């Protein structure tokens, strides 16, 4: 497991989107895809089943690496999976 630190914004995003920390941790540890973000940020992407919406969604986690620690900046989910993963990649 990765050593994580959460920004207040990321924790608020978890609550607003009804996501669990374990979903975010799994996305960082086993992403389907990572893409560079702005500055030194990385966006981790992974499909998951959203229990609230009852459908497959894409979890997007924006994070920064600081030494041996990953700082979770924000989290969001998207329904247009192919837009982000390019036509069915998992």
PDB file of N, CA, C and O in Angstrom:
ATOM      1  N   UNK A   1       0.829  -1.185   0.000  1.00  0.00           N
ATOM      2  CA  UNK A   1       0.000   0.000   0.000  1.00  0.00           C
ATOM      3  C   UNK A   1       0.874   1.249   0.000  1.00  0.00           C
ATOM      4  O   UNK A   1       1.919   1.304   0.647  1.00  0.00           O
ATOM      5  N   UNK A   2       0.424   2.223  -0.726  1.00  0.00           N
ATOM      6  CA  UNK A   2       1.124   3.488  -0.847  1.00  0.00           C
ATOM      7  C   UNK A   2       0.869   4.353   0.386  1.00  0.00           C
ATOM      8  O   UNK A   2      -0.228   4.342   0.943  1.00  0.00           O
ATOM      9  N   UNK A   3       1.882   5.095   0.804  1.00  0.00           N
ATOM     10  CA  UNK A   3       1.748   6.037   1.911  1.00  0.00           C
ATOM     11  C   UNK A   3       1.020   7.279   1.389  1.00  0.00           C
ATOM     12  O   UNK A   3       1.583   8.044   0.606  1.00  0.00           O
ATOM     13  N   UNK A   4      -0.228   7.482   1.819  1.00  0.00           N
ATOM     14  CA  UNK A   4      -1.046   8.573   1.301  1.00  0.00           C
ATOM     15  C   UNK A   4      -1.253   9.676   2.327  1.00  0.00           C
ATOM     16  O   UNK A   4      -1.350   9.439   3.531  1.00  0.00           O
ATOM     17  N   UNK A   5      -1.315  10.887   1.800  1.00  0.00           N
ATOM     18  CA  UNK A   5      -1.754  12.043   2.578  1.00  0.00           C
ATOM     19  C   UNK A   5      -2.898  12.667   1.788  1.00  0.00           C
ATOM     20  O   UNK A   5      -2.821  12.769   0.564  1.00  0.00           O
ATOM     21  N   UNK A   6      -3.940  13.077   2.466  1.00  0.00           N
ATOM     22  CA  UNK A   6      -5.144  13.591   1.820  1.00  0.00           C
ATOM     23  C   UNK A   6      -5.265  15.089   2.045  1.00  0.00           C
ATOM     24  O   UNK A   6      -5.137  15.565   3.173  1.00  0.00           O
ATOM     25  N   UNK A   7      -5.514  15.840   0.962  1.00  0.00           N
ATOM     26  CA  UNK A   7      -5.815  17.256   1.129  1.00  0.00           C
ATOM     27  C   UNK A   7      -7.266  17.382   1.600  1.00  0.00           C
ATOM     28  O   UNK A   7      -8.075  16.484   1.365  1.00  0.00           O
ATOM     29  N   UNK A   8      -7.594  18.488   2.261  1.00  0.00           N
ATOM     30  CA  UNK A   8      -8.999  18.696   2.642  1.00  0.00           C
ATOM     31  C   UNK A   8      -9.933  18.644   1.418  1.00  0.00           C
ATOM     32  O   UNK A   8     -11.051  18.137   1.506  1.00  0.00           O
ATOM     33  N   UNK A   9      -9.467  19.169   0.293  1.00  0.00           N
ATOM     34  CA  UNK A   9     -10.274  19.147  -0.929  1.00  0.00           C
ATOM     35  C   UNK A   9     -10.568  17.708  -1.368  1.00  0.00           C
ATOM     36  O   UNK A   9     -11.692  17.396  -1.760  1.00  0.00           O
ATOM     37  N   UNK A  10      -9.568  16.842  -1.305  1.00  0.00           N
ATOM     38  CA  UNK A  10      -9.766  15.439  -1.685  1.00  0.00           C
ATOM     39  C   UNK A  10     -10.753  14.754  -0.737  1.00  0.00           C
ATOM     40  O   UNK A  10     -11.616  13.999  -1.184  1.00  0.00           O
ATOM     41  N   UNK A  11     -10.631  15.010   0.553  1.00  0.00           N
ATOM     42  CA  UNK A  11     -11.560  14.404   1.520  1.00  0.00           C
ATOM     43  C   UNK A  11     -12.989  14.900   1.293  1.00  0.00           C
ATOM     44  O   UNK A  11     -13.945  14.139   1.441  1.00  0.00           O
ATOM     45  N   UNK A  12     -13.130  16.161   0.940  1.00  0.00           N
ATOM     46  CA  UNK A  12     -14.449  16.705   0.626  1.00  0.00           C
ATOM     47  C   UNK A  12     -15.007  16.026  -0.632  1.00  0.00           C
ATOM     48  O   UNK A  12     -16.198  15.726  -0.708  1.00  0.00           O
ATOM     49  N   UNK A  13     -14.129  15.789  -1.617  1.00  0.00           N
ATOM     50  CA  UNK A  13     -14.542  15.107  -2.837  1.00  0.00           C
ATOM     51  C   UNK A  13     -15.028  13.689  -2.572  1.00  0.00           C
ATOM     52  O   UNK A  13     -15.992  13.230  -3.184  1.00  0.00           O
ATOM     53  N   UNK A  14     -14.353  12.998  -1.653  1.00  0.00           N
ATOM     54  CA  UNK A  14     -14.809  11.653  -1.279  1.00  0.00           C
ATOM     55  C   UNK A  14     -16.228  11.694  -0.745  1.00  0.00           C
ATOM     56  O   UNK A  14     -17.079  10.904  -1.154  1.00  0.00           O
ATOM     57  N   UNK A  15     -16.477  12.611   0.162  1.00  0.00           N
ATOM     58  CA  UNK A  15     -17.800  12.714   0.773  1.00  0.00           C
ATOM     59  C   UNK A  15     -18.850  13.124  -0.256  1.00  0.00           C
ATOM     60  O   UNK A  15     -19.929  12.535  -0.310  1.00  0.00           O
ATOM     61  N   UNK A  16     -18.540  14.129  -1.069  1.00  0.00           N
ATOM     62  CA  UNK A  16     -19.489  14.628  -2.071  1.00  0.00           C
ATOM     63  C   UNK A  16     -19.869  13.559  -3.093  1.00  0.00           C
ATOM     64  O   UNK A  16     -21.009  13.503  -3.554  1.00  0.00           O
ATOM     65  N   UNK A  17     -18.904  12.718  -3.439  1.00  0.00           N
ATOM     66  CA  UNK A  17     -19.117  11.708  -4.485  1.00  0.00           C
ATOM     67  C   UNK A  17     -19.443  10.328  -3.922  1.00  0.00           C
ATOM     68  O   UNK A  17     -19.577   9.352  -4.659  1.00  0.00           O
ATOM     69  N   UNK A  18     -19.566  10.274  -2.598  1.00  0.00           N
ATOM     70  CA  UNK A  18     -19.893   9.034  -1.896  1.00  0.00           C
ATOM     71  C   UNK A  18     -18.925   7.906  -2.270  1.00  0.00           C
ATOM     72  O   UNK A  18     -19.327   6.796  -2.616  1.00  0.00           O
ATOM     73  N   UNK A  19     -17.633   8.241  -2.184  1.00  0.00           N
ATOM     74  CA  UNK A  19     -16.563   7.285  -2.469  1.00  0.00           C
ATOM     75  C   UNK A  19     -15.857   6.898  -1.177  1.00  0.00           C
ATOM     76  O   UNK A  19     -15.788   7.688  -0.236  1.00  0.00           O
ATOM     77  N   UNK A  20     -15.338   5.685  -1.139  1.00  0.00           N
ATOM     78  CA  UNK A  20     -14.548   5.243  -0.013  1.00  0.00           C
ATOM     79  C   UNK A  20     -13.069   5.431  -0.274  1.00  0.00           C
ATOM     80  O   UNK A  20     -12.623   5.407  -1.421  1.00  0.00           O
ATOM     81  N   UNK A  21     -12.311   5.616   0.790  1.00  0.00           N
ATOM     82  CA  UNK A  21     -10.859   5.755   0.642  1.00  0.00           C
ATOM     83  C   UNK A  21     -10.250   4.530  -0.032  1.00  0.00           C
ATOM     84  O   UNK A  21      -9.283   4.648  -0.784  1.00  0.00           O
ATOM     85  N   UNK A  22     -10.821   3.344   0.239  1.00  0.00           N
ATOM     86  CA  UNK A  22     -10.267   2.118  -0.343  1.00  0.00           C
ATOM     87  C   UNK A  22     -10.340   2.130  -1.871  1.00  0.00           C
ATOM     88  O   UNK A  22      -9.459   1.576  -2.528  1.00  0.00           O
ATOM     89  N   UNK A  23     -11.374   2.751  -2.450  1.00  0.00           N
ATOM     90  CA  UNK A  23     -11.473   2.853  -3.910  1.00  0.00           C
ATOM     91  C   UNK A  23     -10.323   3.696  -4.464  1.00  0.00           C
ATOM     92  O   UNK A  23      -9.727   3.355  -5.486  1.00  0.00           O
ATOM     93  N   UNK A  24     -10.023   4.786  -3.787  1.00  0.00           N
ATOM     94  CA  UNK A  24      -8.940   5.669  -4.215  1.00  0.00           C
ATOM     95  C   UNK A  24      -7.592   4.966  -4.055  1.00  0.00           C
ATOM     96  O   UNK A  24      -6.745   5.027  -4.946  1.00  0.00           O
ATOM     97  N   UNK A  25      -7.400   4.299  -2.918  1.00  0.00           N
ATOM     98  CA  UNK A  25      -6.139   3.591  -2.679  1.00  0.00           C
ATOM     99  C   UNK A  25      -5.910   2.516  -3.741  1.00  0.00           C
ATOM    100  O   UNK A  25      -4.794   2.356  -4.236  1.00  0.00           O
ATOM    101  N   UNK A  26      -6.965   1.780  -4.088  1.00  0.00           N
ATOM    102  CA  UNK A  26      -6.832   0.746  -5.118  1.00  0.00           C
ATOM    103  C   UNK A  26      -6.511   1.363  -6.475  1.00  0.00           C
ATOM    104  O   UNK A  26      -5.746   0.793  -7.253  1.00  0.00           O
ATOM    105  N   UNK A  27      -7.089   2.518  -6.757  1.00  0.00           N
ATOM    106  CA  UNK A  27      -6.816   3.201  -8.025  1.00  0.00           C
ATOM    107  C   UNK A  27      -5.361   3.629  -8.109  1.00  0.00           C
ATOM    108  O   UNK A  27      -4.750   3.524  -9.173  1.00  0.00           O
ATOM    109  N   UNK A  28      -4.800   4.104  -7.023  1.00  0.00           N
ATOM    110  CA  UNK A  28      -3.396   4.516  -7.016  1.00  0.00           C
ATOM    111  C   UNK A  28      -2.481   3.296  -7.080  1.00  0.00           C
ATOM    112  O   UNK A  28      -1.475   3.314  -7.789  1.00  0.00           O
ATOM    113  N   UNK A  29      -2.821   2.243  -6.348  1.00  0.00           N
ATOM    114  CA  UNK A  29      -1.974   1.046  -6.312  1.00  0.00           C
ATOM    115  C   UNK A  29      -2.057   0.220  -7.594  1.00  0.00           C
ATOM    116  O   UNK A  29      -1.065  -0.382  -8.006  1.00  0.00           O
ATOM    117  N   UNK A  30      -3.243   0.186  -8.234  1.00  0.00           N
ATOM    118  CA  UNK A  30      -3.441  -0.645  -9.428  1.00  0.00           C
ATOM    119  C   UNK A  30      -4.248   0.108 -10.484  1.00  0.00           C
ATOM    120  O   UNK A  30      -5.373  -0.281 -10.797  1.00  0.00           O
ATOM    121  N   UNK A  31      -3.680   1.188 -11.037  1.00  0.00           N
ATOM    122  CA  UNK A  31      -4.432   1.964 -12.032  1.00  0.00           C
ATOM    123  C   UNK A  31      -4.516   1.216 -13.365  1.00  0.00           C
ATOM    124  O   UNK A  31      -3.634   0.431 -13.711  1.00  0.00           O
ATOM    125  N   UNK A  32      -5.591   1.476 -14.099  1.00  0.00           N
ATOM    126  CA  UNK A  32      -5.686   0.966 -15.470  1.00  0.00           C
ATOM    127  C   UNK A  32      -4.802   1.818 -16.375  1.00  0.00           C
ATOM    128  O   UNK A  32      -4.263   1.338 -17.372  1.00  0.00           O
ATOM    129  N   UNK A  33      -4.663   3.090 -16.007  1.00  0.00           N
ATOM    130  CA  UNK A  33      -3.894   4.029 -16.816  1.00  0.00           C
ATOM    131  C   UNK A  33      -3.443   5.174 -15.922  1.00  0.00           C
ATOM    132  O   UNK A  33      -4.167   5.577 -15.012  1.00  0.00           O
ATOM    133  N   UNK A  34      -2.267   5.691 -16.175  1.00  0.00           N
ATOM    134  CA  UNK A  34      -1.821   6.928 -15.529  1.00  0.00           C
ATOM    135  C   UNK A  34      -1.457   7.910 -16.627  1.00  0.00           C
ATOM    136  O   UNK A  34      -0.890   7.532 -17.652  1.00  0.00           O
ATOM    137  N   UNK A  35      -1.784   9.157 -16.406  1.00  0.00           N
ATOM    138  CA  UNK A  35      -1.446  10.207 -17.370  1.00  0.00           C
ATOM    139  C   UNK A  35      -0.869  11.393 -16.609  1.00  0.00           C
ATOM    140  O   UNK A  35      -1.254  11.655 -15.470  1.00  0.00           O
ATOM    141  N   UNK A  36       0.059  12.109 -17.246  1.00  0.00           N
ATOM    142  CA  UNK A  36       0.621  13.280 -16.575  1.00  0.00           C
ATOM    143  C   UNK A  36      -0.446  14.356 -16.413  1.00  0.00           C
ATOM    144  O   UNK A  36      -1.260  14.589 -17.307  1.00  0.00           O
ATOM    145  N   UNK A  37      -0.423  15.000 -15.263  1.00  0.00           N
ATOM    146  CA  UNK A  37      -1.306  16.135 -15.013  1.00  0.00           C
ATOM    147  C   UNK A  37      -0.507  17.414 -15.110  1.00  0.00           C
ATOM    148  O   UNK A  37       0.613  17.415 -15.621  1.00  0.00           O
ATOM    149  N   UNK A  38      -1.060  18.480 -14.634  1.00  0.00           N
ATOM    150  CA  UNK A  38      -0.343  19.764 -14.632  1.00  0.00           C
ATOM    151  C   UNK A  38       0.759  19.734 -13.585  1.00  0.00           C
ATOM    152  O   UNK A  38       0.604  19.127 -12.525  1.00  0.00           O
ATOM    153  N   UNK A  39       1.858  20.383 -13.884  1.00  0.00           N
ATOM    154  CA  UNK A  39       2.974  20.441 -12.944  1.00  0.00           C
ATOM    155  C   UNK A  39       3.506  19.054 -12.645  1.00  0.00           C
ATOM    156  O   UNK A  39       3.780  18.279 -13.562  1.00  0.00           O
ATOM    157  N   UNK A  40       3.652  18.738 -11.378  1.00  0.00           N
ATOM    158  CA  UNK A  40       4.179  17.424 -10.988  1.00  0.00           C
ATOM    159  C   UNK A  40       3.057  16.458 -10.616  1.00  0.00           C
ATOM    160  O   UNK A  40       3.288  15.502  -9.876  1.00  0.00           O
ATOM    161  N   UNK A  41       1.870  16.691 -11.109  1.00  0.00           N
ATOM    162  CA  UNK A  41       0.723  15.835 -10.775  1.00  0.00           C
ATOM    163  C   UNK A  41       0.583  14.678 -11.754  1.00  0.00           C
ATOM    164  O   UNK A  41       0.972  14.758 -12.920  1.00  0.00           O
ATOM    165  N   UNK A  42       0.013  13.602 -11.229  1.00  0.00           N
ATOM    166  CA  UNK A  42      -0.308  12.422 -12.023  1.00  0.00           C
ATOM    167  C   UNK A  42      -1.779  12.124 -11.830  1.00  0.00           C
ATOM    168  O   UNK A  42      -2.305  12.255 -10.725  1.00  0.00           O
ATOM    169  N   UNK A  43      -2.448  11.722 -12.908  1.00  0.00           N
ATOM    170  CA  UNK A  43      -3.849  11.324 -12.831  1.00  0.00           C
ATOM    171  C   UNK A  43      -3.899   9.806 -12.965  1.00  0.00           C
ATOM    172  O   UNK A  43      -3.458   9.247 -13.969  1.00  0.00           O
ATOM    173  N   UNK A  44      -4.438   9.153 -11.952  1.00  0.00           N
ATOM    174  CA  UNK A  44      -4.599   7.700 -11.919  1.00  0.00           C
ATOM    175  C   UNK A  44      -6.039   7.382 -12.299  1.00  0.00           C
ATOM    176  O   UNK A  44      -6.970   7.973 -11.751  1.00  0.00           O
ATOM    177  N   UNK A  45      -6.230   6.453 -13.232  1.00  0.00           N
ATOM    178  CA  UNK A  45      -7.560   6.123 -13.727  1.00  0.00           C
ATOM    179  C   UNK A  45      -7.830   4.633 -13.563  1.00  0.00           C
ATOM    180  O   UNK A  45      -6.957   3.803 -13.814  1.00  0.00           O
ATOM    181  N   UNK A  46      -9.063   4.299 -13.133  1.00  0.00           N
ATOM    182  CA  UNK A  46      -9.455   2.891 -12.991  1.00  0.00           C
ATOM    183  C   UNK A  46     -10.967   2.779 -13.047  1.00  0.00           C
ATOM    184  O   UNK A  46     -11.690   3.583 -12.458  1.00  0.00           O
ATOM    185  N   UNK A  47     -11.437   1.757 -13.774  1.00  0.00           N
ATOM    186  CA  UNK A  47     -12.873   1.477 -13.794  1.00  0.00           C
ATOM    187  C   UNK A  47     -13.268   0.818 -12.475  1.00  0.00           C
ATOM    188  O   UNK A  47     -12.491   0.070 -11.881  1.00  0.00           O
ATOM    189  N   UNK A  48     -14.481   1.106 -12.033  1.00  0.00           N
ATOM    190  CA  UNK A  48     -15.012   0.475 -10.827  1.00  0.00           C
ATOM    191  C   UNK A  48     -16.537   0.491 -10.905  1.00  0.00           C
ATOM    192  O   UNK A  48     -17.121   1.232 -11.696  1.00  0.00           O
ATOM    193  N   UNK A  49     -17.166  -0.325 -10.087  1.00  0.00           N
ATOM    194  CA  UNK A  49     -18.625  -0.340 -10.037  1.00  0.00           C
ATOM    195  C   UNK A  49     -19.081   0.606  -8.932  1.00  0.00           C
ATOM    196  O   UNK A  49     -18.795   0.387  -7.755  1.00  0.00           O
ATOM    197  N   UNK A  50     -19.785   1.646  -9.318  1.00  0.00           N
ATOM    198  CA  UNK A  50     -20.279   2.621  -8.348  1.00  0.00           C
ATOM    199  C   UNK A  50     -21.551   2.071  -7.712  1.00  0.00           C
ATOM    200  O   UNK A  50     -22.563   1.882  -8.387  1.00  0.00           O
ATOM    201  N   UNK A  51     -21.489   1.819  -6.419  1.00  0.00           N
ATOM    202  CA  UNK A  51     -22.625   1.201  -5.713  1.00  0.00           C
ATOM    203  C   UNK A  51     -23.792   2.161  -5.584  1.00  0.00           C
ATOM    204  O   UNK A  51     -24.936   1.713  -5.520  1.00  0.00           O
ATOM    205  N   UNK A  52     -23.550   3.458  -5.542  1.00  0.00           N
ATOM    206  CA  UNK A  52     -24.619   4.438  -5.413  1.00  0.00           C
ATOM    207  C   UNK A  52     -25.381   4.580  -6.734  1.00  0.00           C
ATOM    208  O   UNK A  52     -26.612   4.580  -6.753  1.00  0.00           O
ATOM    209  N   UNK A  53     -24.636   4.700  -7.835  1.00  0.00           N
ATOM    210  CA  UNK A  53     -25.261   4.866  -9.147  1.00  0.00           C
ATOM    211  C   UNK A  53     -25.651   3.529  -9.778  1.00  0.00           C
ATOM    212  O   UNK A  53     -26.473   3.488 -10.694  1.00  0.00           O
ATOM    213  N   UNK A  54     -25.062   2.438  -9.288  1.00  0.00           N
ATOM    214  CA  UNK A  54     -25.369   1.121  -9.813  1.00  0.00           C
ATOM    215  C   UNK A  54     -24.859   0.895 -11.222  1.00  0.00           C
ATOM    216  O   UNK A  54     -25.494   0.196 -12.012  1.00  0.00           O
ATOM    217  N   UNK A  55     -23.713   1.484 -11.544  1.00  0.00           N
ATOM    218  CA  UNK A  55     -23.152   1.322 -12.885  1.00  0.00           C
ATOM    219  C   UNK A  55     -21.628   1.425 -12.844  1.00  0.00           C
ATOM    220  O   UNK A  55     -21.037   1.881 -11.865  1.00  0.00           O
ATOM    221  N   UNK A  56     -21.019   0.988 -13.939  1.00  0.00           N
ATOM    222  CA  UNK A  56     -19.575   1.086 -14.060  1.00  0.00           C
ATOM    223  C   UNK A  56     -19.204   2.540 -14.325  1.00  0.00           C
ATOM    224  O   UNK A  56     -19.809   3.210 -15.161  1.00  0.00           O
ATOM    225  N   UNK A  57     -18.202   3.010 -13.599  1.00  0.00           N
ATOM    226  CA  UNK A  57     -17.730   4.382 -13.713  1.00  0.00           C
ATOM    227  C   UNK A  57     -16.210   4.364 -13.788  1.00  0.00           C
ATOM    228  O   UNK A  57     -15.573   3.330 -13.588  1.00  0.00           O
ATOM    229  N   UNK A  58     -15.651   5.511 -14.076  1.00  0.00           N
ATOM    230  CA  UNK A  58     -14.209   5.685 -14.072  1.00  0.00           C
ATOM    231  C   UNK A  58     -13.852   6.573 -12.891  1.00  0.00           C
ATOM    232  O   UNK A  58     -14.372   7.680 -12.750  1.00  0.00           O
ATOM    233  N   UNK A  59     -12.961   6.075 -12.048  1.00  0.00           N
ATOM    234  CA  UNK A  59     -12.474   6.864 -10.923  1.00  0.00           C
ATOM    235  C   UNK A  59     -11.177   7.535 -11.344  1.00  0.00           C
ATOM    236  O   UNK A  59     -10.260   6.881 -11.841  1.00  0.00           O
ATOM    237  N   UNK A  60     -11.109   8.837 -11.144  1.00  0.00           N
ATOM    238  CA  UNK A  60      -9.945   9.639 -11.510  1.00  0.00           C
ATOM    239  C   UNK A  60      -9.372  10.247 -10.237  1.00  0.00           C
ATOM    240  O   UNK A  60     -10.074  10.935  -9.496  1.00  0.00           O
ATOM    241  N   UNK A  61      -8.110   9.992  -9.994  1.00  0.00           N
ATOM    242  CA  UNK A  61      -7.444  10.484  -8.791  1.00  0.00           C
ATOM    243  C   UNK A  61      -6.260  11.335  -9.220  1.00  0.00           C
ATOM    244  O   UNK A  61      -5.361  10.858  -9.912  1.00  0.00           O
ATOM    245  N   UNK A  62      -6.261  12.580  -8.812  1.00  0.00           N
ATOM    246  CA  UNK A  62      -5.159  13.491  -9.110  1.00  0.00           C
ATOM    247  C   UNK A  62      -4.275  13.550  -7.869  1.00  0.00           C
ATOM    248  O   UNK A  62      -4.738  13.866  -6.773  1.00  0.00           O
ATOM    249  N   UNK A  63      -2.988  13.239  -8.064  1.00  0.00           N
ATOM    250  CA  UNK A  63      -2.075  13.161  -6.921  1.00  0.00           C
ATOM    251  C   UNK A  63      -0.703  13.698  -7.280  1.00  0.00           C
ATOM    252  O   UNK A  63      -0.343  13.810  -8.452  1.00  0.00           O
ATOM    253  N   UNK A  64       0.058  14.029  -6.238  1.00  0.00           N
ATOM    254  CA  UNK A  64       1.444  14.491  -6.375  1.00  0.00           C
ATOM    255  C   UNK A  64       2.342  13.583  -5.553  1.00  0.00           C
ATOM    256  O   UNK A  64       1.971  13.170  -4.454  1.00  0.00           O
ATOM    257  N   UNK A  65       3.514  13.272  -6.076  1.00  0.00           N
ATOM    258  CA  UNK A  65       4.506  12.474  -5.353  1.00  0.00           C
ATOM    259  C   UNK A  65       5.428  13.422  -4.598  1.00  0.00           C
ATOM    260  O   UNK A  65       6.007  14.337  -5.185  1.00  0.00           O
ATOM    261  N   UNK A  66       5.562  13.199  -3.288  1.00  0.00           N
ATOM    262  CA  UNK A  66       6.471  13.977  -2.441  1.00  0.00           C
ATOM    263  C   UNK A  66       7.304  12.981  -1.655  1.00  0.00           C
ATOM    264  O   UNK A  66       6.884  12.509  -0.598  1.00  0.00           O
ATOM    265  N   UNK A  67       8.478  12.663  -2.167  1.00  0.00           N
ATOM    266  CA  UNK A  67       9.323  11.667  -1.516  1.00  0.00           C
ATOM    267  C   UNK A  67       8.645  10.315  -1.526  1.00  0.00           C
ATOM    268  O   UNK A  67       8.268   9.812  -2.584  1.00  0.00           O
ATOM    269  N   UNK A  68       8.485   9.719  -0.346  1.00  0.00           N
ATOM    270  CA  UNK A  68       7.838   8.405  -0.252  1.00  0.00           C
ATOM    271  C   UNK A  68       6.338   8.519  -0.003  1.00  0.00           C
ATOM    272  O   UNK A  68       5.680   7.533   0.331  1.00  0.00           O
ATOM    273  N   UNK A  69       5.807   9.717  -0.166  1.00  0.00           N
ATOM    274  CA  UNK A  69       4.402   9.978   0.124  1.00  0.00           C
ATOM    275  C   UNK A  69       3.676  10.441  -1.143  1.00  0.00           C
ATOM    276  O   UNK A  69       4.221  11.201  -1.944  1.00  0.00           O
ATOM    277  N   UNK A  70       2.445   9.973  -1.306  1.00  0.00           N
ATOM    278  CA  UNK A  70       1.587  10.434  -2.389  1.00  0.00           C
ATOM    279  C   UNK A  70       0.512  11.319  -1.768  1.00  0.00           C
ATOM    280  O   UNK A  70      -0.195  10.902  -0.850  1.00  0.00           O
ATOM    281  N   UNK A  71       0.396  12.537  -2.274  1.00  0.00           N
ATOM    282  CA  UNK A  71      -0.599  13.481  -1.775  1.00  0.00           C
ATOM    283  C   UNK A  71      -1.783  13.461  -2.734  1.00  0.00           C
ATOM    284  O   UNK A  71      -1.652  13.818  -3.905  1.00  0.00           O
ATOM    285  N   UNK A  72      -2.938  13.041  -2.227  1.00  0.00           N
ATOM    286  CA  UNK A  72      -4.158  13.010  -3.030  1.00  0.00           C
ATOM    287  C   UNK A  72      -4.727  14.431  -3.041  1.00  0.00           C
ATOM    288  O   UNK A  72      -5.120  14.968  -2.005  1.00  0.00           O
ATOM    289  N   UNK A  73      -4.760  15.029  -4.247  1.00  0.00           N
ATOM    290  CA  UNK A  73      -5.190  16.411  -4.406  1.00  0.00           C
ATOM    291  C   UNK A  73      -6.702  16.483  -4.603  1.00  0.00           C
ATOM    292  O   UNK A  73      -7.371  17.293  -3.961  1.00  0.00           O
ATOM    293  N   UNK A  74      -7.242  15.649  -5.479  1.00  0.00           N
ATOM    294  CA  UNK A  74      -8.673  15.630  -5.729  1.00  0.00           C
ATOM    295  C   UNK A  74      -9.072  14.288  -6.323  1.00  0.00           C
ATOM    296  O   UNK A  74      -8.230  13.551  -6.836  1.00  0.00           O
ATOM    297  N   UNK A  75     -10.345  13.981  -6.249  1.00  0.00           N
ATOM    298  CA  UNK A  75     -10.897  12.768  -6.851  1.00  0.00           C
ATOM    299  C   UNK A  75     -12.197  13.130  -7.543  1.00  0.00           C
ATOM    300  O   UNK A  75     -12.954  13.980  -7.074  1.00  0.00           O
ATOM    301  N   UNK A  76     -12.442  12.473  -8.666  1.00  0.00           N
ATOM    302  CA  UNK A  76     -13.722  12.636  -9.340  1.00  0.00           C
ATOM    303  C   UNK A  76     -14.024  11.368 -10.103  1.00  0.00           C
ATOM    304  O   UNK A  76     -13.145  10.533 -10.316  1.00  0.00           O
ATOM    305  N   UNK A  77     -15.271  11.228 -10.514  1.00  0.00           N
ATOM    306  CA  UNK A  77     -15.663  10.053 -11.272  1.00  0.00           C
ATOM    307  C   UNK A  77     -16.313  10.521 -12.565  1.00  0.00           C
ATOM    308  O   UNK A  77     -16.898  11.601 -12.642  1.00  0.00           O
ATOM    309  N   UNK A  78     -16.188   9.667 -13.578  1.00  0.00           N
ATOM    310  CA  UNK A  78     -16.722   9.995 -14.900  1.00  0.00           C
ATOM    311  C   UNK A  78     -17.473   8.792 -15.453  1.00  0.00           C
ATOM    312  O   UNK A  78     -17.096   7.645 -15.216  1.00  0.00           O
ATOM    313  N   UNK A  79     -18.529   9.068 -16.186  1.00  0.00           N
ATOM    314  CA  UNK A  79     -19.296   7.983 -16.798  1.00  0.00           C
ATOM    315  C   UNK A  79     -18.835   7.683 -18.221  1.00  0.00           C
ATOM    316  O   UNK A  79     -19.113   6.603 -18.744  1.00  0.00           O
ATOM    317  N   UNK A  80     -18.136   8.620 -18.851  1.00  0.00           N
ATOM    318  CA  UNK A  80     -17.666   8.436 -20.238  1.00  0.00           C
ATOM    319  C   UNK A  80     -16.290   7.775 -20.218  1.00  0.00           C
ATOM    320  O   UNK A  80     -15.266   8.409 -20.475  1.00  0.00           O
ATOM    321  N   UNK A  81     -16.300   6.481 -19.904  1.00  0.00           N
ATOM    322  CA  UNK A  81     -15.065   5.722 -19.708  1.00  0.00           C
ATOM    323  C   UNK A  81     -14.217   5.704 -20.961  1.00  0.00           C
ATOM    324  O   UNK A  81     -13.007   5.916 -20.882  1.00  0.00           O
ATOM    325  N   UNK A  82     -14.819   5.455 -22.119  1.00  0.00           N
ATOM    326  CA  UNK A  82     -14.055   5.370 -23.369  1.00  0.00           C
ATOM    327  C   UNK A  82     -13.352   6.680 -23.699  1.00  0.00           C
ATOM    328  O   UNK A  82     -12.287   6.668 -24.316  1.00  0.00           O
ATOM    329  N   UNK A  83     -13.926   7.800 -23.301  1.00  0.00           N
ATOM    330  CA  UNK A  83     -13.299   9.097 -23.545  1.00  0.00           C
ATOM    331  C   UNK A  83     -11.921   9.165 -22.897  1.00  0.00           C
ATOM    332  O   UNK A  83     -10.980   9.722 -23.463  1.00  0.00           O
ATOM    333  N   UNK A  84     -11.820   8.591 -21.703  1.00  0.00           N
ATOM    334  CA  UNK A  84     -10.574   8.652 -20.945  1.00  0.00           C
ATOM    335  C   UNK A  84      -9.651   7.478 -21.228  1.00  0.00           C
ATOM    336  O   UNK A  84      -8.435   7.651 -21.306  1.00  0.00           O
ATOM    337  N   UNK A  85     -10.214   6.286 -21.382  1.00  0.00           N
ATOM    338  CA  UNK A  85      -9.397   5.087 -21.545  1.00  0.00           C
ATOM    339  C   UNK A  85      -9.221   4.682 -23.002  1.00  0.00           C
ATOM    340  O   UNK A  85      -8.503   3.724 -23.289  1.00  0.00           O
ATOM    341  N   UNK A  86      -9.851   5.378 -23.912  1.00  0.00           N
ATOM    342  CA  UNK A  86      -9.625   5.131 -25.316  1.00  0.00           C
ATOM    343  C   UNK A  86     -10.237   3.855 -25.861  1.00  0.00           C
ATOM    344  O   UNK A  86      -9.515   3.021 -26.407  1.00  0.00           O
ATOM    345  N   UNK A  87     -11.519   3.680 -25.733  1.00  0.00           N
ATOM    346  CA  UNK A  87     -12.210   2.597 -26.423  1.00  0.00           C
ATOM    347  C   UNK A  87     -12.103   1.243 -25.792  1.00  0.00           C
ATOM    348  O   UNK A  87     -11.849   0.260 -26.487  1.00  0.00           O
ATOM    349  N   UNK A  88     -12.290   1.158 -24.493  1.00  0.00           N
ATOM    350  CA  UNK A  88     -12.422  -0.150 -23.874  1.00  0.00           C
ATOM    351  C   UNK A  88     -11.189  -0.708 -23.229  1.00  0.00           C
ATOM    352  O   UNK A  88     -11.187  -1.883 -22.861  1.00  0.00           O
ATOM    353  N   UNK A  89     -10.133   0.065 -23.068  1.00  0.00           N
ATOM    354  CA  UNK A  89      -8.981  -0.430 -22.316  1.00  0.00           C
ATOM    355  C   UNK A  89      -9.393  -0.632 -20.879  1.00  0.00           C
ATOM    356  O   UNK A  89     -10.277   0.066 -20.384  1.00  0.00           O
ATOM    357  N   UNK A  90      -8.760  -1.588 -20.190  1.00  0.00           N
ATOM    358  CA  UNK A  90      -9.117  -1.785 -18.791  1.00  0.00           C
ATOM    359  C   UNK A  90      -7.939  -1.590 -17.893  1.00  0.00           C
ATOM    360  O   UNK A  90      -8.064  -1.719 -16.675  1.00  0.00           O
TER     361      UNK A  90
END
